[in-house]
Amino acid sequence: MSNFVKENRLRLARNLSGAAVASIVTSSLFTQMGYSGGANIRDFANQLATAVVSFGAAAVLVTCLVSRNRFMVDVALVSLLGALIGSVLKVAILEGANGVPSYIEQATQQHSWRPLIALMTDCLEFTAFLTVISLPLVTFGAWVFRVVSKQISDSPA
């Protein structure tokens, strides 16, 4: 197996481990703080599925599209792309007053673009918030993978 394939495999595993930590912690956080009537297992499963899809897709995209193997660049891009994908998914699947259908209904009733502009600003604000939360989590997960894989590779066979 060539070094290029081995390096990308380890890089993908590093990015996915950071994405996994960010997914678990952010979904737990949003489940605890995001439901006024109390959250149940279904709510946590929905949050976790959204987080795993968004951060996992971001980890794979960063590994495939960024040619340089830079730890901090990968961490920052996984955090930012995962937050962006996650916020778009959350807005797309939300029900009630915060979902896309509600904003579209308000725009057609008011004959204005303001509700759709509000939707975009809400999405960007949530992306910024999620990026700030996920950056240290992705860093921690990727760092733990890096330390453990270094210990395993340095240990005698």
N, C-alpha and C positions, 0 to 999 in steps of 0.2 A: 504494500500500500504506500502511495507517495506521501511525502510530507504535506503537500497542499491539501489532500483529502483528510489526512489526520488532523491538521491544524483547523480546518473548517469544521470538522466533527466536534472537536473540543470547544471551539468558539461557539457553535450552535448550542452545545450542552450548557456552556457557561451562560449564554444569553437566556436560554430557557429556564435555567435554575433561578436567575434573577427575576424572570417573568413569573415564575411559579410563586415565589415569595411575595411579590407585589400583588398577584392575583388573590392569594389567600388573605393577606392582611387587609387590602382595600375592600374586598367583598365583606369581610367580617366587620370592618369599620362602618361601611355604608348600611349593612343590615342592622347594626346596633343603633345607629344615629338617624337613619333615614325613614323609619316607619314610626309614625306617631301612635298608632294603635297597637304597637307591638309586632315584632316580626316572628315568623314561623320558619320551619325548615324549607318550605317551598320558596319563600322570599330569599333565604340564604342561597339556595340552589340556583335561583335565577341570577342573583348578583355574582355568584361564583362562576357560572357558565359565561356570563357576559365578560367578566374579567379575564378568564382563561382564554377565551376566544380573542379578545383584544390584545392582551399582552403576549400571548403565544404567537399570534399572527405578526405582531411587531417584531418579536425576536427572530422569527424566520425571515421576514423581509429584510431586516438589518443585516443578518448574516449573509443572505444571498446578494443583496444589492450594494453593500459597502465593501470595497475590495481590501481596505487596510484593516489589519487586526489591532485596533486601538481600544483598550479597555474602557476608558472614559467616554470615547465617542460612541461606542456600542451601548453603554449604559444610558447615556443621555438620549440617544435616538430611540432605544427601546422604551424608555420612560415617556418621551414625547409622543411617539407614534402610538404606543399603547393607550395613553390618555386620550389622544384624538380619536382613535377607533372606538374606545370605550364610551366616550361622550356621545359620539354619533349613534352608536348602538343603543345607549340608554335613552336618548331622545326619540329614536325610531320606535322603540318597543314600549315606551311609557304609555300608560293609560291615564285618562282623566284630564285634568287641567294643564298638565305639563307635557303632554304628548303632541306629536306633530299634527294629528287631526284637529286638536283643539285650536292650535295656532292658525291652521288653514281656515277653520270655521270662523274664527275672529277676523281674519283678513278679508274673507268674503262678505261678512256682515258689515264691517266698517269700510269696505272698499278702499283699503289702505295697505301699504306695505309694512306699516309699523309693527304689527304682530310677527311678521316673518323676520324682520330685522331684530326684534326682541328675541326670537328663537335662536338666531345666529349668535347674538351676543351672549345669551345664556349658555349656549354650547361652547363658546370660546372661554367663558369664565370657568365653566366646569372643567374644561381641558387644562387650563392653567392651574386650577386647584388640584386636580388629579395628578398633574405632572409634579407639582411640589411635594405631594404626599408620596408618590411612587418612586421618585428619584433615589432617596436613601434606601428604600426597600429593594429596588433592583440592584443597587450598588452592593448592598449586604449579601443578597443571594448569589450574585456573580462572584463576589470576593470569597465567600465560603466555598463555592465550587472550585475556585482557583487555588485556594489553600489546600483543600482536600486532594485535588488531583495532583498538585505538586508533591504532597506527602506520599501519595501512592506511587507516583513515578520515581521518587527518590528512594523509596524503600527497597532493600535488597530482595531479590526474587527467591 
